[in-house]
Amino acid sequence: MENVSLFVTCLIDAFRPDAAKAAVRVLERRGCSVEFPQQQTCCGQFSFNAGYQDEAALLAKHWVEAFEETSGPIVALSGSCAGMVVHSYPDLLHKWVLRHDGTEAEAESWRSRAQSVANRVYELTQWLTSLDSSGAESGDIDHSVPFVYHLGCHMRRLLRATTEAQSVMAPQGVELIEPEEADQCCGFGGTYSMAEPVVSTALADAKWKQVGCRAQESGAWGLVGTDMGCLLHLQGRASRQHNSFPVLYLSELLDLVDEGRLSPEVVNQYGGWQDGRNSSR
Amino acid sequence: MGGGKMAGILPVDTRPWPERRDEALANQTMRTTISLTTRRLQAGQLKVFSDYPEAEEARQRAILDKRAAIKDMDHLLEQFSQAVHEHGGHVHLARTAPDAVKLVRAIAEDSKVRRVVKTKSMVTEEIELNRGLIEDGIEVLETDLGEYIIQRAGEKPSHILAPAAHKNREEVLRLFERDASQSGIEPPPDDDAKTLTQYARRRLRQEFLRADMGITGGNFLVAETGSVVLITNEGNADLVTTLPRVLVSVVGVEKIIADWQALQNIIQQPALNGVGQRLSSYTTIVSGPTGGDAAEGPQKWHVVLLDNGRTGLRGTEYEDVLSCIRCGACLNVCPVFRQVGGNAYGSVYSGPIGVVETPLLTEGTILAEMPMMACTMCHACVDACPMDIDLPAHILSLREENVEKHAGSFSTRQTYRWWARWWATPTGYQRSLRMARAGQRFYMRDGMLRTAPGLAKGWFQSRNMPPVAKETFHEWWKRTHEEGGDRHE
């Protein structure tokens, strides 16, 4: 039995708690004992990417303190937020201390505190692929259910976790297919989506065009991703355009498979937000 | 930014970003063409690196050589100048763009120049050299095919490597037809790429012979031998550097490298990363005018070394920007560039390198908003950059400088400040979500958020958002996992 701490991220906590509940079930089924450190809030990436380094450092410090209380693996429900912790925290906190007249020793101490917590961080699919038995017995799968997979930029380039999601889902009889130009950003970019909504939206439209093509040729049931920021942005755009193509977080999809509930009807409920999917469970 | 050195001066499209952006997004031909071109170039880069494993080693060595050359720049430039003098050439140092233009105009006047032919050069775009020469009544002709096209169109380059990347063949044919009728020559019969190239070739051939001055940029300056190295895919640099009687090479000081050993590694990089070729088709090396060691070439050779804000970056966190070889790889992979193309950036340097370099060279006097407006922080550029320039880190630093200079609005700054303060404590965070939940019904329709005040307003221009959940995960966990809670709902 492996004890893991769940880092749910602010977006999932507030806007899609079902994705985190599904992750808890998925992890528990695979023999993990899940803890949820209740001190956690947000990783601060919104502020960091907008150039508000002091504000980001405040949130980063809090995050490090919250997770220092735990031991063992930290499972993050976002490739991007995991990337923030792993890639940016050590230097961010080091610089922050120096900027506020701290000593080099103090700066180093914060850097190494951040680093040692960051070393325990895994994005959900990274964690699942690291488990010996990454799920139920796969048995003989004669056909796979296709989904279009959106791999976020930070998961791709900061975590270099480019095949984990496919490795997790393939034995479950789900094939994740990337669209054309998959390496192109969906346009979310944290506060970029609000500061420059026009380009951000042009990118969302470009992404949907490719997702649509891929879905058509593969018969995909929906779009699945590992970053709620990208998914809210993409589904938010789809919703405004009355496009109700289903959008699922990866834990939600895996949970449906685990429960033997994967069917077009159930998946279709993830299209559109009209009936407040948030609280359906 | 930069310390006590002089700020550079760059041309700028003074229209505000939203205007430039909207114009670009409305131009479907440009968007389609830019998208096709950048995808093709990106695929070329990926393919050549997988087909040719030694390329990665050469790239690593090129980075080390280039970083070392930038550190040793003063000494190497001295060595370069010495060697050029020994071969009978002249070296001039221009602190700023206007200084450089003044120098070239004086050289042209001295030599009674009437007609100029040019190779493709971003530096001469940066200093707007053509405009200065034309004011003096001199005819200036671009001889690189892409530059020739945009010169006919009266436009600026939309891509640092492929200046006409935004133009499709049909548009090029129309430009050439107009050019042909003005010059009283036969127009190209169709818009086949080969036919169009043949037309330009035929048209340019006569001009090379008539020109009395050639102007080049320079891809590399080799300190060891005082050589300016040019790489092209069309061979036009061979003609520009040999036929006219006067030759002027305008080159940024950061193009310096130590020796021919270093050249071997770095000379492959623009082709490998820019177009996916192992080497450019033509390499032109200029080491001096005729009479010295060179058997042929111009009678006079001047090298204008341009600073224009570059040396101010040395010793700063941005020093690696000076390693840029102008291959355009970062433009090709940039999602924002693929949507808006190069001209929307408002600077001759577009894409990720442009949004970093333009404000840096000018000490933030122009286009300081671009690091915010033209980057989603996707990190594709740093992956593509052959010289490992940390563009996302620079973009973040420039955003931070903007915030520190209070360039953002007061209310935006306050939002970020209070957001962080509230969310840095678990109670503040959870309270803010409860408040949002209580207030959000005013912004909802059909179960979705349709609008919101403040920072989030931009989101709702084009997207909906689900409301804050009736029960957040925090609340659910507390209810189901704390003592007395029902574990299974």
Interface residues (C-beta under 8 A of the other chain):
Chain A: V8 C10 I12 D13 A14 F15 R16 P17 A20 K21 F36 Q38 Q39 Q40 T41 C42 G44 F46 S47 F48 N49 A50 G51 Y52 Q53 D54 E55 A56 L58 L59 K61 H62 A66 C153 H154 R157 L158 E181 D183 Q184 C185 G187 F188 G189 G190 T191 Y192 S193 M194 A195 E196 P197 V198 V199 S200 T201 A202 L203 A204 A206 L232 H233 G236 R237 S239 R240 W273 Q274 D275 G276 R277 N278 S279
Chain B: P18 R21 D22 L25 R39 V333 P335 V336 R338 Q339 V340 M372 M373 A374 C375 T376 M377 C378 H379 A380 V382 D383 L396 L398 R399 E400 E401 N402 V403 Y416 R417 W419 A420 R421 W423 A424 T425 P426 Y429 L433 A436 D446 G447 M448 L455 A456 K457 G458 W459 Q461 S462 R463 N464 M465 P466 P467 V468 A469 K470 E471 T472 F473 H474 W476 W477 K478 H481
